Amino acid sequence: MAVDITSNWLAFQDTIEDLENIDIALQQFATKIVDEMRRDVPKDTGDLKKSIKVQTDRFGFRLQMLEYGFYQNYGVGPKPRTLNNTTNSPTAPVNPYGVTEPLAFGDYQYSNRKFGLAARPFFDLADIQTRLIELVEQQIEE
């Protein structure tokens, strides 16, 4: 019994070419995302902008930046929650900075300051994910 693999091989080659097209499209998409992030990033020293990079490989890409870029993008609330400063007891709050809150007199009185870091968004992961899905769907349809 003879098996004709020619038609299967041609279909396989088409699939490989489609994957190569997706690979090129992913690299272009990743570069575009990095350009957009660098354009929209809050600028102080420029270190964050310079740190935004992309690593691409055959299976996708990875965006990289200095760690504080995520804090810039999403903000930091005035009541930090970490493993070291949370408690289950509402009557025994733990000060996140290891210092007791000053009393309402003398030089140690707090003013009406607000703590935390307001978000200054320069990227949206949900938007990037949606655009990536649309790109892959478009490449598969072609």
C-alpha positions as CSV (number, residue, x, y, z in Angstrom):
1,M,0.0,0.0,0.0
2,A,1.5,3.3,-1.1
3,V,0.8,6.6,0.8
4,D,0.9,9.9,-1.1
5,I,2.5,12.4,1.3
6,T,2.9,15.2,-1.3
7,S,-0.3,16.9,-0.4
8,N,0.3,16.6,3.3
9,W,3.8,17.9,2.9
10,L,2.6,21.0,0.9
11,A,0.0,21.7,3.6
12,F,2.7,21.4,6.2
13,Q,5.0,23.8,4.3
14,D,2.1,26.3,4.1
15,T,1.6,26.1,7.9
16,I,5.3,26.7,8.4
17,E,5.2,29.8,6.1
18,D,2.1,31.0,8.1
19,L,4.0,30.6,11.3
20,E,6.9,32.6,9.9
21,N,4.5,35.4,8.9
22,I,3.1,35.4,12.4
23,D,6.6,35.5,13.8
24,I,7.5,38.6,11.7
25,A,4.1,40.2,12.6
26,L,4.8,39.6,16.4
27,Q,8.2,41.2,16.2
28,Q,6.8,44.2,14.4
29,F,4.0,44.4,17.0
30,A,6.4,44.2,19.9
31,T,8.5,47.0,18.4
32,K,5.4,49.2,18.0
33,I,4.4,48.6,21.6
34,V,7.9,49.6,22.9
35,D,7.8,52.7,20.7
36,E,4.3,53.6,22.2
37,M,5.5,53.0,25.7
38,R,8.6,55.1,25.3
39,R,6.5,57.9,23.8
40,D,4.0,57.9,26.7
41,V,6.2,57.2,29.7
42,P,6.5,59.9,32.3
43,K,9.9,61.6,32.0
44,D,12.1,62.7,34.8
45,T,15.6,61.5,34.3
46,G,14.8,59.4,31.3
47,D,16.1,56.3,32.9
48,L,12.7,54.5,32.7
49,K,12.3,55.4,29.0
50,K,15.8,54.1,28.3
51,S,15.1,50.9,30.2
52,I,12.0,49.9,28.1
53,K,13.1,47.0,25.9
54,V,11.6,44.0,24.2
55,Q,13.0,40.5,23.9
56,T,11.6,38.5,21.0
57,D,11.9,34.8,20.2
58,R,10.2,32.3,18.1
59,F,7.3,32.0,20.4
60,G,6.5,35.5,21.4
61,F,8.0,38.5,23.1
62,R,8.8,39.9,26.6
63,L,8.6,43.6,27.6
64,Q,11.1,44.7,30.1
65,M,11.7,48.0,32.1
66,L,13.0,49.1,35.4
67,E,10.8,47.8,38.2
68,Y,9.5,51.2,39.3
69,G,7.8,51.5,35.8
70,F,5.0,49.3,37.1
71,Y,4.5,51.5,40.1
72,Q,4.4,54.5,37.8
73,N,1.8,52.9,35.6
74,Y,-0.5,51.5,38.3
75,G,0.2,53.8,41.2
76,V,0.8,52.9,44.8
77,G,-1.9,53.3,47.4
78,P,-1.4,55.1,50.7
79,K,-1.9,51.9,52.7
80,P,0.7,49.4,51.5
81,R,0.0,45.7,52.0
82,T,2.8,43.3,52.2
83,L,3.4,40.1,54.1
84,N,5.3,42.1,56.7
85,N,2.7,44.7,57.5
86,T,-0.7,43.0,57.3
87,T,-2.7,41.7,60.2
88,N,-5.9,39.9,60.6
89,S,-6.9,41.9,63.6
90,P,-8.6,45.2,62.9
91,T,-7.8,46.4,66.4
92,A,-4.1,45.9,66.0
93,P,-3.0,47.8,62.9
94,V,0.7,47.5,61.9
95,N,2.5,50.6,60.7
96,P,4.1,49.7,57.4
97,Y,7.2,51.8,58.1
98,G,8.0,50.6,61.6
99,V,7.4,53.9,63.2
100,T,4.5,54.8,65.5
101,E,2.2,57.5,64.2
102,P,3.0,60.9,65.9
103,L,0.7,62.4,68.4
104,A,-1.3,65.5,67.4
105,F,1.0,68.1,69.0
106,G,4.4,69.6,68.7
107,D,6.7,69.3,65.7
108,Y,5.7,65.8,65.1
109,Q,2.1,66.5,63.9
110,Y,1.2,65.3,60.4
111,S,0.0,68.0,58.0
112,N,-2.7,67.1,55.5
113,R,-0.3,65.2,53.3
114,K,-1.5,62.4,51.1
115,F,0.7,59.3,50.9
116,G,1.1,57.0,47.9
117,L,1.9,57.5,44.3
118,A,-0.8,58.5,41.8
119,A,-0.9,56.3,38.7
120,R,0.6,57.8,35.6
121,P,-0.4,55.2,33.0
122,F,1.7,54.8,29.9
123,F,0.7,51.2,28.9
124,D,-2.4,49.0,29.3
125,L,-1.8,45.3,29.5
126,A,-5.4,44.5,28.6
127,D,-5.2,46.6,25.5
128,I,-1.9,45.0,24.5
129,Q,-3.4,41.6,25.0
130,T,-6.5,42.5,22.9
131,R,-4.4,43.9,20.1
132,L,-2.1,40.8,20.2
133,I,-5.1,38.5,19.9
134,E,-6.5,40.5,17.0
135,L,-3.1,40.4,15.3
136,V,-2.8,36.6,15.6
137,E,-6.4,36.1,14.4
138,Q,-5.7,38.3,11.4
139,Q,-2.6,36.4,10.5
140,I,-4.4,33.1,10.7
141,E,-7.2,34.3,8.5
142,E,-4.8,35.4,5.8
